[in-house]
Amino acid sequence: MGIKIVSTGSYVPDRVLTNFDLEKIVDTSDEWITTRTGIRERRISEGETTSDMATEASLKALKGKNPDEIELIVVATATPDAFFPSTACKVQSKLENRKAVAFDISAACTGFIYALYTADSIMRSKGIKKALVIGAERFSKIVNWKDRTTCILFGDGAGAVVLKESEEEGILGFDLGADGSFGNLLYVPSVGSNEEYPFYVRMRGNEVFKVAVRTMVESAKRVLEKTSLSPKDIDLLIPHQANVRIINAVAERLGIEASKVFVNLDRYGNTSAASIPIALDEALRKGLVREGSTVLMVAFGGGFTWGSCVVRL
């Protein structure tokens, strides 16, 4: 038995917040943001919750099929609607599905890769035939809009994939890792911490950059080795959409040409766990990949966590 991604979907809010809009909020400029991050605009939720966006992406991924066919729902998010119930349970309710196992995973920007691994593993071990894996974030709620080092980076959105039991193998391999000693480089304090409220993103950007590039490159190389593939076998690299300099550095060190690297952070910013599934859905809709294409996905996130996955569509 194999597991394949059989369909994808994504959703982003209508509201566009450009760099020029941010110039009116904090001491920054379009040129400064663009040259250092590659981001030109991002989408901002206006009342839409994380579960709302996750549900919209899921409905697009389901493409009109009965949600009751889904036996497992895994949502990757660092910005859930509530501490509990899980965002996955809220999505299950909104889809009017009453039988799926549903839970969340928190691995920050690597969340979708972790969620995909978890769903794949459960399907193989428990005989589940169809699953929904979602990355969804509402980072605009945890950004300090007075902090110009972080508010320029993040956006809101959701992406989803449907996994299905298949005679052909579609999920070729994973590499996952974490190192909690880097936790103070990128984090959001919560009720369990001794830090003062409110719950805003804290980040030490230069140090994050260095660790991000190294861990993403090392993880991608390991998963290629595990799957007996080389960079030349990859039709498209979909990296976590955090910073165009990180993306370029990773692609260069892997020896993957720019034409095979998908980038959309200029329009969406960093959507954390949602960035890779949104990008995968866009790549499919634009015809950059199709059935039979081999895709390498790689991410890093607060924790630090990192992970990579090779899939054949």
C-alpha positions as a Markdown table, in Angstrom:
| # | Residue | x | y | z |
|---|---|---|---|---|
| 1 | Met | 0.0 | 0.0 | 0.0 |
| 2 | Gly | 1.1 | 3.5 | -0.8 |
| 3 | Ile | -0.1 | 7.0 | 0.3 |
| 4 | Lys | -0.5 | 9.8 | -2.2 |
| 5 | Ile | -1.5 | 13.4 | -2.2 |
| 6 | Val | -4.6 | 13.3 | -4.5 |
| 7 | Ser | -5.8 | 16.9 | -4.2 |
| 8 | Thr | -4.9 | 20.3 | -2.7 |
| 9 | Gly | -6.6 | 23.5 | -1.7 |
| 10 | Ser | -5.7 | 26.9 | -0.3 |
| 11 | Tyr | -7.3 | 30.0 | 1.1 |
| 12 | Val | -6.0 | 33.5 | 1.9 |
| 13 | Pro | -8.1 | 36.5 | 3.3 |
| 14 | Asp | -9.1 | 39.2 | 0.9 |
| 15 | Arg | -7.4 | 42.1 | 2.8 |
| 16 | Val | -4.0 | 43.0 | 1.3 |
| 17 | Leu | -1.5 | 44.8 | 3.5 |
| 18 | Thr | 1.3 | 46.2 | 1.4 |
| 19 | Asn | 4.7 | 47.5 | 2.4 |
| 20 | Phe | 3.5 | 51.0 | 1.6 |
| 21 | Asp | 0.7 | 50.4 | 4.1 |
| 22 | Leu | 3.2 | 49.4 | 6.7 |
| 23 | Glu | 5.2 | 52.6 | 6.1 |
| 24 | Lys | 2.2 | 54.4 | 7.8 |
| 25 | Ile | 2.3 | 52.1 | 10.8 |
| 26 | Val | 6.0 | 51.7 | 11.7 |
| 27 | Asp | 9.4 | 53.2 | 10.7 |
| 28 | Thr | 10.1 | 51.2 | 7.6 |
| 29 | Ser | 10.0 | 51.4 | 3.9 |
| 30 | Asp | 9.0 | 49.3 | 0.9 |
| 31 | Glu | 12.6 | 49.2 | -0.3 |
| 32 | Trp | 14.0 | 48.1 | 3.0 |
| 33 | Ile | 11.4 | 45.3 | 3.4 |
| 34 | Thr | 11.7 | 44.1 | -0.2 |
| 35 | Thr | 15.5 | 44.0 | -0.4 |
| 36 | Arg | 15.9 | 42.2 | 2.9 |
| 37 | Thr | 13.0 | 39.8 | 2.8 |
| 38 | Gly | 11.5 | 39.7 | -0.7 |
| 39 | Ile | 8.0 | 40.4 | 0.7 |
| 40 | Arg | 5.9 | 43.1 | -1.0 |
| 41 | Glu | 2.5 | 42.4 | 0.6 |
| 42 | Arg | 0.7 | 39.9 | 2.8 |
| 43 | Arg | -2.9 | 38.9 | 3.5 |
| 44 | Ile | -4.6 | 39.8 | 6.8 |
| 45 | Ser | -7.7 | 38.2 | 8.4 |
| 46 | Glu | -10.5 | 40.5 | 9.2 |
| 47 | Gly | -12.5 | 38.3 | 11.6 |
| 48 | Glu | -11.8 | 35.0 | 10.0 |
| 49 | Thr | -10.4 | 32.5 | 12.5 |
| 50 | Thr | -7.8 | 30.0 | 11.9 |
| 51 | Ser | -10.4 | 27.2 | 11.7 |
| 52 | Asp | -12.5 | 29.3 | 9.2 |
| 53 | Met | -9.5 | 29.6 | 6.9 |
| 54 | Ala | -8.6 | 25.9 | 7.4 |
| 55 | Thr | -12.1 | 24.9 | 6.5 |
| 56 | Glu | -12.2 | 27.0 | 3.3 |
| 57 | Ala | -8.9 | 25.4 | 2.2 |
| 58 | Ser | -10.2 | 22.0 | 3.1 |
| 59 | Leu | -13.4 | 22.4 | 1.0 |
| 60 | Lys | -11.3 | 23.4 | -2.0 |
| 61 | Ala | -9.0 | 20.4 | -1.5 |
| 62 | Leu | -12.1 | 18.1 | -1.2 |
| 63 | Lys | -13.3 | 19.5 | -4.5 |
| 64 | Gly | -17.0 | 18.9 | -3.8 |
| 65 | Lys | -16.5 | 15.3 | -2.5 |
| 66 | Asn | -18.3 | 14.2 | 0.7 |
| 67 | Pro | -16.3 | 15.3 | 3.8 |
| 68 | Asp | -17.6 | 12.1 | 5.6 |
| 69 | Glu | -15.0 | 10.1 | 3.5 |
| 70 | Ile | -12.3 | 11.7 | 5.6 |
| 71 | Glu | -11.2 | 9.5 | 8.5 |
| 72 | Leu | -8.4 | 11.6 | 9.9 |
| 73 | Ile | -7.9 | 15.4 | 10.2 |
| 74 | Val | -4.5 | 16.8 | 11.3 |
| 75 | Val | -4.1 | 20.6 | 11.6 |
| 76 | Ala | -0.7 | 22.2 | 11.9 |
| 77 | Thr | -1.0 | 25.6 | 13.6 |
| 78 | Ala | 0.8 | 27.8 | 16.1 |
| 79 | Thr | -2.2 | 30.2 | 16.2 |
| 80 | Pro | -5.2 | 28.0 | 17.1 |
| 81 | Asp | -8.7 | 29.4 | 17.8 |
| 82 | Ala | -8.4 | 28.3 | 21.4 |
| 83 | Phe | -6.1 | 26.3 | 23.7 |
| 84 | Phe | -8.8 | 23.6 | 23.3 |
| 85 | Pro | -10.8 | 22.3 | 21.6 |
| 86 | Ser | -8.3 | 21.7 | 18.8 |
| 87 | Thr | -8.6 | 23.6 | 15.6 |
| 88 | Ala | -8.9 | 20.2 | 13.9 |
| 89 | Cys | -12.1 | 19.5 | 15.9 |
| 90 | Lys | -13.5 | 22.8 | 14.9 |
| 91 | Val | -12.7 | 22.0 | 11.2 |
| 92 | Gln | -14.3 | 18.6 | 11.6 |
| 93 | Ser | -17.5 | 20.3 | 12.9 |
| 94 | Lys | -17.6 | 22.9 | 10.2 |
| 95 | Leu | -17.2 | 20.1 | 7.6 |
| 96 | Glu | -20.1 | 18.3 | 9.3 |
| 97 | Asn | -17.9 | 15.2 | 9.6 |
| 98 | Arg | -18.6 | 13.2 | 12.8 |
| 99 | Lys | -16.2 | 10.3 | 12.4 |
| 100 | Ala | -12.7 | 11.6 | 11.7 |
| 101 | Val | -10.0 | 11.4 | 14.3 |
| 102 | Ala | -9.0 | 15.1 | 14.7 |
| 103 | Phe | -6.1 | 16.8 | 16.5 |
| 104 | Asp | -3.6 | 19.6 | 16.1 |
| 105 | Ile | 0.2 | 19.7 | 15.8 |
| 106 | Ser | 2.4 | 22.6 | 16.9 |
| 107 | Ala | 5.8 | 22.7 | 15.3 |
| 108 | Ala | 5.7 | 26.4 | 14.1 |
| 109 | Cys | 6.6 | 26.8 | 10.5 |
| 110 | Thr | 7.6 | 23.2 | 10.1 |
| 111 | Gly | 4.2 | 22.2 | 11.2 |
| 112 | Phe | 2.8 | 21.0 | 7.9 |
| 113 | Ile | 5.8 | 18.6 | 7.3 |
| 114 | Tyr | 5.3 | 17.2 | 10.8 |
| 115 | Ala | 1.5 | 16.9 | 10.2 |
| 116 | Leu | 2.1 | 15.1 | 6.9 |
| 117 | Tyr | 4.5 | 12.7 | 8.5 |
| 118 | Thr | 2.0 | 12.0 | 11.3 |
| 119 | Ala | -0.9 | 11.4 | 9.0 |
| 120 | Asp | 1.2 | 9.2 | 6.7 |
| 121 | Ser | 2.3 | 7.1 | 9.6 |
| 122 | Ile | -1.2 | 6.7 | 11.1 |
| 123 | Met | -2.6 | 5.7 | 7.7 |
| 124 | Arg | 0.0 | 3.1 | 7.2 |
| 125 | Ser | -0.3 | 1.6 | 10.7 |
| 126 | Lys | -4.1 | 1.8 | 11.2 |
| 127 | Gly | -5.5 | 1.2 | 7.7 |
| 128 | Ile | -7.1 | 4.7 | 7.3 |
| 129 | Lys | -7.8 | 5.2 | 3.7 |
| 130 | Lys | -8.4 | 9.0 | 3.5 |
| 131 | Ala | -7.0 | 11.9 | 5.5 |
| 132 | Leu | -7.0 | 15.7 | 5.5 |
| 133 | Val | -3.8 | 17.5 | 6.4 |
| 134 | Ile | -4.0 | 21.2 | 6.9 |
| 135 | Gly | -1.6 | 24.1 | 7.7 |
| 136 | Ala | -3.4 | 27.2 | 8.9 |
| 137 | Glu | -2.2 | 30.4 | 10.6 |
| 138 | Arg | -3.5 | 33.7 | 11.8 |
| 139 | Phe | -0.2 | 35.3 | 12.7 |
| 140 | Ser | -1.7 | 38.8 | 12.5 |
| 141 | Lys | -3.2 | 38.2 | 15.9 |
| 142 | Ile | 0.2 | 37.5 | 17.6 |
| 143 | Val | 2.3 | 40.2 | 15.8 |
| 144 | Asn | 3.2 | 43.4 | 17.6 |
| 145 | Trp | 2.3 | 46.0 | 15.1 |
| 146 | Lys | 4.7 | 48.4 | 16.7 |
| 147 | Asp | 7.7 | 46.1 | 16.2 |
| 148 | Arg | 9.1 | 46.7 | 12.8 |
| 149 | Thr | 11.4 | 43.7 | 12.9 |
| 150 | Thr | 8.5 | 41.2 | 13.0 |
| 151 | Cys | 5.3 | 42.9 | 11.8 |
| 152 | Ile | 6.7 | 43.1 | 8.3 |
| 153 | Leu | 7.1 | 39.4 | 7.9 |
| 154 | Phe | 3.9 | 37.5 | 8.6 |
| 155 | Gly | 0.6 | 37.0 | 7.0 |
| 156 | Asp | -2.5 | 34.8 | 7.3 |
| 157 | Gly | -3.8 | 31.9 | 5.3 |
| 158 | Ala | -4.4 | 28.1 | 5.0 |
| 159 | Gly | -3.5 | 25.2 | 2.8 |
| 160 | Ala | -4.8 | 21.7 | 2.7 |
| 161 | Val | -4.1 | 18.3 | 1.1 |
| 162 | Val | -6.1 | 15.1 | 0.8 |
| 163 | Leu | -4.1 | 11.9 | 1.4 |
| 164 | Lys | -5.5 | 8.7 | 0.0 |
| 165 | Glu | -4.5 | 5.0 | 0.1 |
| 166 | Ser | -3.0 | 4.2 | -3.3 |
| 167 | Glu | -1.4 | 1.3 | -5.2 |
| 168 | Glu | 1.4 | 3.7 | -6.2 |
| 169 | Glu | 3.7 | 5.3 | -3.6 |
| 170 | Gly | 3.4 | 9.0 | -3.4 |
| 171 | Ile | 5.0 | 9.9 | -0.1 |
| 172 | Leu | 8.6 | 8.8 | -0.8 |
| 173 | Gly | 10.4 | 9.9 | 2.4 |
| 174 | Phe | 10.8 | 12.3 | 5.4 |
| 175 | Asp | 13.5 | 13.8 | 7.5 |
| 176 | Leu | 12.5 | 15.5 | 10.7 |
| 177 | Gly | 14.5 | 17.1 | 13.5 |
| 178 | Ala | 14.5 | 19.6 | 16.4 |
| 179 | Asp | 16.9 | 21.3 | 18.8 |
| 180 | Gly | 15.2 | 23.0 | 21.7 |
| 181 | Ser | 18.4 | 24.9 | 22.6 |
| 182 | Phe | 17.5 | 27.4 | 19.9 |
| 183 | Gly | 14.1 | 28.1 | 21.4 |
| 184 | Asn | 15.0 | 31.6 | 22.5 |
| 185 | Leu | 15.7 | 32.8 | 19.0 |
| 186 | Leu | 12.0 | 32.7 | 17.8 |
| 187 | Tyr | 9.1 | 32.3 | 20.2 |
| 188 | Val | 5.8 | 33.5 | 21.6 |
| 189 | Pro | 5.4 | 33.5 | 25.4 |
| 190 | Ser | 2.2 | 32.1 | 26.8 |
| 191 | Val | 0.4 | 31.3 | 30.1 |
| 192 | Gly | 3.1 | 28.8 | 31.1 |
| 193 | Ser | 5.9 | 31.4 | 30.9 |
| 194 | Asn | 7.2 | 34.0 | 33.3 |
| 195 | Glu | 7.2 | 36.7 | 30.6 |
| 196 | Glu | 4.9 | 39.7 | 30.6 |
| 197 | Tyr | 1.9 | 39.7 | 28.4 |
| 198 | Pro | 0.8 | 40.1 | 25.6 |
| 199 | Phe | 1.5 | 37.1 | 23.5 |
| 200 | Tyr | 3.7 | 38.6 | 20.7 |
| 201 | Val | 6.3 | 37.1 | 18.4 |
| 202 | Arg | 9.9 | 37.6 | 19.6 |
| 203 | Met | 12.7 | 37.0 | 17.1 |
| 204 | Arg | 16.4 | 37.4 | 16.8 |
| 205 | Gly | 16.5 | 37.6 | 13.0 |
| 206 | Asn | 20.2 | 37.3 | 12.1 |
| 207 | Glu | 20.7 | 34.2 | 14.3 |
| 208 | Val | 17.5 | 32.6 | 13.0 |
| 209 | Phe | 18.8 | 33.1 | 9.4 |
| 210 | Lys | 22.0 | 31.2 | 10.0 |
| 211 | Val | 20.4 | 28.2 | 11.7 |
| 212 | Ala | 17.5 | 28.1 | 9.2 |
| 213 | Val | 19.8 | 27.8 | 6.2 |
| 214 | Arg | 22.0 | 25.2 | 7.7 |
| 215 | Thr | 19.2 | 23.0 | 9.1 |
| 216 | Met | 17.1 | 23.2 | 5.9 |
| 217 | Val | 20.0 | 22.3 | 3.7 |
| 218 | Glu | 21.1 | 19.4 | 5.9 |
| 219 | Ser | 17.6 | 18.0 | 6.2 |
| 220 | Ala | 17.0 | 18.2 | 2.4 |
| 221 | Lys | 20.2 | 16.4 | 1.7 |
| 222 | Arg | 19.3 | 13.6 | 4.2 |
| 223 | Val | 15.9 | 13.1 | 2.7 |
| 224 | Leu | 17.3 | 12.9 | -0.8 |
| 225 | Glu | 19.8 | 10.3 | 0.4 |
| 226 | Lys | 17.0 | 8.3 | 2.1 |
| 227 | Thr | 15.0 | 8.3 | -1.1 |
| 228 | Ser | 18.0 | 7.6 | -3.4 |
| 229 | Leu | 17.4 | 10.8 | -5.3 |
| 230 | Ser | 19.6 | 13.7 | -6.4 |
| 231 | Pro | 18.8 | 17.4 | -6.8 |
| 232 | Lys | 18.6 | 16.7 | -10.5 |
| 233 | Asp | 15.6 | 14.3 | -9.9 |
| 234 | Ile | 13.6 | 17.1 | -8.3 |
| 235 | Asp | 11.0 | 18.8 | -10.5 |
| 236 | Leu | 10.2 | 21.5 | -8.0 |
| 237 | Leu | 11.6 | 22.7 | -4.6 |
| 238 | Ile | 9.0 | 24.2 | -2.3 |
| 239 | Pro | 10.8 | 25.7 | 0.7 |
| 240 | His | 9.1 | 27.4 | 3.6 |
| 241 | Gln | 8.3 | 30.9 | 2.6 |
| 242 | Ala | 10.1 | 33.0 | 5.3 |
| 243 | Asn | 12.7 | 35.1 | 3.5 |
| 244 | Val | 13.9 | 35.1 | -0.1 |
| 245 | Arg | 17.5 | 35.2 | 1.0 |
| 246 | Ile | 17.1 | 32.0 | 3.0 |
| 247 | Ile | 15.3 | 30.4 | 0.0 |
| 248 | Asn | 18.1 | 31.5 | -2.4 |
| 249 | Ala | 20.8 | 30.2 | 0.0 |
| 250 | Val | 19.1 | 26.9 | 0.4 |
| 251 | Ala | 18.6 | 26.3 | -3.3 |
| 252 | Glu | 22.2 | 27.4 | -4.1 |
| 253 | Arg | 23.7 | 25.0 | -1.6 |
| 254 | Leu | 21.5 | 22.1 | -2.8 |
| 255 | Gly | 22.4 | 22.8 | -6.4 |
| 256 | Ile | 18.8 | 23.4 | -7.5 |
| 257 | Glu | 18.4 | 26.0 | -10.2 |
| 258 | Ala | 16.2 | 29.0 | -9.6 |
| 259 | Ser | 13.7 | 27.9 | -12.3 |
| 260 | Lys | 12.8 | 24.9 | -10.1 |
| 261 | Val | 12.3 | 26.8 | -6.9 |
| 262 | Phe | 8.7 | 28.0 | -6.0 |
| 263 | Val | 8.4 | 31.4 | -4.4 |
| 264 | Asn | 5.2 | 33.3 | -3.5 |
| 265 | Leu | 6.3 | 35.0 | -0.2 |
| 266 | Asp | 6.3 | 38.3 | -2.2 |
| 267 | Arg | 2.5 | 38.2 | -2.1 |
| 268 | Tyr | 1.8 | 36.4 | 1.1 |
| 269 | Gly | 4.7 | 36.9 | 3.5 |
| 270 | Asn | 5.5 | 34.2 | 6.0 |
| 271 | Thr | 2.3 | 32.2 | 6.7 |
| 272 | Ser | 4.2 | 29.8 | 8.9 |
| 273 | Ala | 2.7 | 26.2 | 8.8 |
| 274 | Ala | 0.4 | 27.3 | 5.9 |
| 275 | Ser | 3.2 | 28.4 | 3.6 |
| 276 | Ile | 4.1 | 25.0 | 2.0 |
| 277 | Pro | 0.6 | 23.7 | 1.4 |
| 278 | Ile | -0.4 | 27.1 | -0.1 |
| 279 | Ala | 2.6 | 27.0 | -2.3 |
| 280 | Leu | 2.0 | 23.4 | -3.4 |
| 281 | Asp | -1.6 | 24.2 | -4.3 |
| 282 | Glu | -0.5 | 27.3 | -6.3 |
| 283 | Ala | 2.2 | 25.3 | -8.1 |
| 284 | Leu | -0.4 | 22.7 | -9.2 |
| 285 | Arg | -2.9 | 25.3 | -10.3 |
| 286 | Lys | -0.2 | 27.1 | -12.3 |
| 287 | Gly | 0.9 | 23.8 | -14.0 |
| 288 | Leu | 4.4 | 24.0 | -12.6 |
| 289 | Val | 4.0 | 20.5 | -11.4 |
| 290 | Arg | 1.5 | 17.8 | -12.4 |
| 291 | Glu | 0.8 | 14.1 | -11.9 |
| 292 | Gly | 4.1 | 12.2 | -11.8 |
| 293 | Ser | 6.2 | 15.3 | -10.7 |
| 294 | Thr | 8.7 | 14.9 | -7.9 |
| 295 | Val | 8.5 | 17.6 | -5.3 |
| 296 | Leu | 10.9 | 18.4 | -2.4 |
| 297 | Met | 9.4 | 20.3 | 0.5 |
| 298 | Val | 11.6 | 21.7 | 3.3 |
| 299 | Ala | 11.0 | 23.9 | 6.3 |
| 300 | Phe | 12.3 | 25.2 | 9.6 |
| 301 | Gly | 10.4 | 26.8 | 12.4 |
| 302 | Gly | 10.5 | 28.0 | 16.0 |
| 303 | Gly | 11.6 | 25.3 | 18.4 |
| 304 | Phe | 13.8 | 25.0 | 16.5 |
| 305 | Thr | 12.1 | 22.4 | 14.3 |
| 306 | Trp | 13.0 | 21.4 | 10.8 |
| 307 | Gly | 11.8 | 18.9 | 8.3 |
| 308 | Ser | 11.8 | 17.8 | 4.7 |
| 309 | Cys | 9.7 | 15.5 | 2.5 |
| 310 | Val | 9.8 | 14.2 | -1.0 |
| 311 | Val | 6.5 | 13.4 | -2.7 |
| 312 | Arg | 5.6 | 12.1 | -6.1 |
| 313 | Leu | 2.3 | 13.6 | -7.3 |
